[in-house]
Amino acid sequence: MAISTTVDQVLSSASNALMVFVLAQVSSAGEFGIIGLLITVVSVFMGFDRGALGTPLLLTGNLTNRQIVAESNYALTWSLYTGGVGGFLVLTMGAVFHQPWIGLAFAIVLPVVLAQDVLRLTAIALGRPSLAVVADALWAAPMLGIFVANLFGVRESAEFSIYLWAFSGLVSAGILAFRLRVAPRHSRILDWWRTDWPARLRFASVNTLSQTGVVFVTLVVVTTAGSVGAAGFRGAATLFGPIATLLSAMPMVFIPHAVRTGNSVGDQWRLVSRTSLATSVLTVVATGCLMAVPARLGAAILGASWPETLSVLPYIGVSAAAMCWAAGASTVFQSRGESRTVFGLNMLLVGLQLATSFAAGSIFGSAIAIAISLAFSSSVTAIVGVLWVHRSIHAAAGPSCARPGSAVNVNGDITENL
């Protein structure tokens, strides 16, 4: 099951990454910088739903399938609401930054993306990750096809690529909803949300805060180093997408495992730290390999934004390696229901990112300076996260130690709403 869950996360992220690569292939560096800004806004809403809706779903391992489906019905409905709000914001920002048609395309696709993510997490919660793998493979395949076609000179518009992504995502979501028997349920939706909403919001902050930080950092880059500099950041972030995929899969694998086994925090950390070590080493190696990519191949993959991407790549690589350890610490705290600690760790990261990137951008006006500031912020956050985990290990024998899944009491709410 862990392997299937990881493969599913790889495929889901591959679809997103291929879409970004396709947009880079057909856009100028300046245009891609603004597109990258819109993508980060989309990511904020994806992060919110994955925390507020997805994490509670993953914590339902002790419920019956009927109860999990009931939770998913409401989560699917809420994701559509979130998609509508996010779509309006993306549409507005697209108009402000002179990319109205791109903004409209992302506004239309966002509800589909959020709904599909809830449905695939439902499949994982029900112990059917192989179904999610099939659905995500169907979503990724068309984007792989258009990416390869662009390499051979077929240059479809950015809007066409986004709409293709939306259509394949809709097919994927439809298959999942049909096989899992999940459908939107509006009745008593506010009652459902009000149950344990503080914990849901804290879990949502895990991804939302970090992605919100990325939005503001991207705005800093656009305003101080220009949209071309922002294109380099988006290109580098996409190249490290496979690492981000592994980090995203970490909670999906370890949280259900922690719920089932009830292992101590020390046992959980020993398992998670091995993954953090492996992914951080892999990130360093990948950074070296990417720096050696010939310019012609880099331009084929990322279009006109490749030179800017190459300039910030080593510093974004350091940041990604550090985040492997920060993500590991966050996963341990999530698996134990310690949403406040997770929130604090993310607040630290975002605060450091905003302060240092704004200072670097204002003083130097350089994308490289801002990239260095991000590497510093991620490294400090990783060190603090690991120290907090060790502090929790030493305090694990205390009576206040949280148990896995204790933060969101979904049992009562789901049973009550059947």
ChimeraX attribute file (.defattr): number of C-alpha atoms within 10 A of each C-alpha:
attribute: neighborCount
match mode: 1-to-1
recipient: residues
	/A:1	12
	/A:2	16
	/A:3	11
	/A:4	17
	/A:5	24
	/A:6	21
	/A:7	21
	/A:8	26
	/A:9	27
	/A:10	23
	/A:11	24
	/A:12	24
	/A:13	22
	/A:14	23
	/A:15	23
	/A:16	18
	/A:17	23
	/A:18	24
	/A:19	24
	/A:20	25
	/A:21	22
	/A:22	27
	/A:23	26
	/A:24	28
	/A:25	27
	/A:26	20
	/A:27	19
	/A:28	15
	/A:29	25
	/A:30	19
	/A:31	21
	/A:32	29
	/A:33	27
	/A:34	26
	/A:35	27
	/A:36	26
	/A:37	28
	/A:38	24
	/A:39	18
	/A:40	21
	/A:41	24
	/A:42	24
	/A:43	22
	/A:44	23
	/A:45	26
	/A:46	26
	/A:47	24
	/A:48	25
	/A:49	29
	/A:50	24
	/A:51	22
	/A:52	26
	/A:53	27
	/A:54	25
	/A:55	26
	/A:56	26
	/A:57	26
	/A:58	25
	/A:59	28
	/A:60	23
	/A:61	21
	/A:62	14
	/A:63	16
	/A:64	13
	/A:65	16
	/A:66	13
	/A:67	20
	/A:68	26
	/A:69	24
	/A:70	21
	/A:71	26
	/A:72	30
	/A:73	22
	/A:74	24
	/A:75	29
	/A:76	27
	/A:77	19
	/A:78	25
	/A:79	27
	/A:80	18
	/A:81	15
	/A:82	19
	/A:83	25
	/A:84	16
	/A:85	14
	/A:86	23
	/A:87	24
	/A:88	17
	/A:89	16
	/A:90	26
	/A:91	21
	/A:92	16
	/A:93	20
	/A:94	23
	/A:95	14
	/A:96	11
	/A:97	14
	/A:98	12
	/A:99	17
	/A:100	16
	/A:101	14
	/A:102	21
	/A:103	25
	/A:104	19
	/A:105	21
	/A:106	28
	/A:107	24
	/A:108	20
	/A:109	22
	/A:110	26
	/A:111	25
	/A:112	23
	/A:113	24
	/A:114	27
	/A:115	27
	/A:116	28
	/A:117	24
	/A:118	27
	/A:119	28
	/A:120	29
	/A:121	26
	/A:122	31
	/A:123	25
	/A:124	25
	/A:125	26
	/A:126	20
	/A:127	15
	/A:128	17
	/A:129	24
	/A:130	18
	/A:131	19
	/A:132	29
	/A:133	23
	/A:134	15
	/A:135	25
	/A:136	29
	/A:137	20
	/A:138	19
	/A:139	27
	/A:140	24
	/A:141	17
	/A:142	20
	/A:143	25
	/A:144	18
	/A:145	11
	/A:146	19
	/A:147	23
	/A:148	15
	/A:149	14
	/A:150	18
	/A:151	15
	/A:152	10
	/A:153	10
	/A:154	12
	/A:155	17
	/A:156	16
	/A:157	13
	/A:158	22
	/A:159	16
	/A:160	13
	/A:161	22
	/A:162	20
	/A:163	15
	/A:164	18
	/A:165	24
	/A:166	21
	/A:167	16
	/A:168	22
	/A:169	27
	/A:170	19
	/A:171	17
	/A:172	25
	/A:173	24
	/A:174	19
	/A:175	19
	/A:176	23
	/A:177	23
	/A:178	10
	/A:179	10
	/A:180	19
	/A:181	12
	/A:182	21
	/A:183	18
	/A:184	18
	/A:185	16
	/A:186	13
	/A:187	11
	/A:188	10
	/A:189	16
	/A:190	11
	/A:191	11
	/A:192	20
	/A:193	17
	/A:194	11
	/A:195	16
	/A:196	14
	/A:197	14
	/A:198	15
	/A:199	20
	/A:200	23
	/A:201	18
	/A:202	23
	/A:203	30
	/A:204	25
	/A:205	27
	/A:206	28
	/A:207	24
	/A:208	25
	/A:209	22
	/A:210	20
	/A:211	22
	/A:212	19
	/A:213	22
	/A:214	21
	/A:215	22
	/A:216	19
	/A:217	26
	/A:218	28
	/A:219	18
	/A:220	24
	/A:221	31
	/A:222	21
	/A:223	15
	/A:224	21
	/A:225	21
	/A:226	19
	/A:227	24
	/A:228	23
	/A:229	29
	/A:230	32
	/A:231	33
	/A:232	30
	/A:233	31
	/A:234	25
	/A:235	31
	/A:236	26
	/A:237	20
	/A:238	23
	/A:239	22
	/A:240	20
	/A:241	19
	/A:242	19
	/A:243	22
	/A:244	22
	/A:245	20
	/A:246	19
	/A:247	24
	/A:248	18
	/A:249	19
	/A:250	24
	/A:251	23
	/A:252	23
	/A:253	19
	/A:254	21
	/A:255	24
	/A:256	25
	/A:257	19
	/A:258	24
	/A:259	21
	/A:260	14
	/A:261	10
	/A:262	16
	/A:263	15
	/A:264	16
	/A:265	26
	/A:266	16
	/A:267	12
	/A:268	23
	/A:269	22
	/A:270	10
	/A:271	14
	/A:272	20
	/A:273	18
	/A:274	13
	/A:275	18
	/A:276	24
	/A:277	16
	/A:278	12
	/A:279	22
	/A:280	22
	/A:281	14
	/A:282	13
	/A:283	23
	/A:284	16
	/A:285	13
	/A:286	17
	/A:287	22
	/A:288	13
	/A:289	10
	/A:290	17
	/A:291	14
	/A:292	11
	/A:293	12
	/A:294	9
	/A:295	13
	/A:296	10
	/A:297	12
	/A:298	19
	/A:299	16
	/A:300	17
	/A:301	22
	/A:302	27
	/A:303	23
	/A:304	23
	/A:305	29
	/A:306	23
	/A:307	20
	/A:308	21
	/A:309	26
	/A:310	19
	/A:311	18
	/A:312	21
	/A:313	25
	/A:314	21
	/A:315	21
	/A:316	25
	/A:317	25
	/A:318	21
	/A:319	23
	/A:320	27
	/A:321	28
	/A:322	26
	/A:323	28
	/A:324	27
	/A:325	28
	/A:326	25
	/A:327	27
	/A:328	28
	/A:329	28
	/A:330	26
	/A:331	26
	/A:332	27
	/A:333	27
	/A:334	26
	/A:335	29
	/A:336	23
	/A:337	25
	/A:338	23
	/A:339	25
	/A:340	17
	/A:341	19
	/A:342	23
	/A:343	22
	/A:344	16
	/A:345	22
	/A:346	24
	/A:347	18
	/A:348	19
	/A:349	24
	/A:350	24
	/A:351	16
	/A:352	20
	/A:353	25
	/A:354	20
	/A:355	13
	/A:356	21
	/A:357	26
	/A:358	21
	/A:359	16
	/A:360	23
	/A:361	23
	/A:362	17
	/A:363	11
	/A:364	14
	/A:365	18
	/A:366	16
	/A:367	28
	/A:368	24
	/A:369	20
	/A:370	31
	/A:371	28
	/A:372	19
	/A:373	25
	/A:374	26
	/A:375	21
	/A:376	19
	/A:377	24
	/A:378	26
	/A:379	22
	/A:380	17
	/A:381	24
	/A:382	24
	/A:383	15
	/A:384	17
	/A:385	26
	/A:386	19
	/A:387	13
	/A:388	17
	/A:389	20
	/A:390	15
	/A:391	11
	/A:392	17
	/A:393	17
	/A:394	12
	/A:395	13
	/A:396	15
	/A:397	11
	/A:398	9
	/A:399	7
	/A:400	8
	/A:401	15
	/A:402	16
	/A:403	17
	/A:404	26
	/A:405	26
	/A:406	15
	/A:407	23
	/A:408	21
	/A:409	15
	/A:410	22
	/A:411	15
	/A:412	9
	/A:413	18
	/A:414	20
	/A:415	15
	/A:416	10
	/A:417	15
	/A:418	10
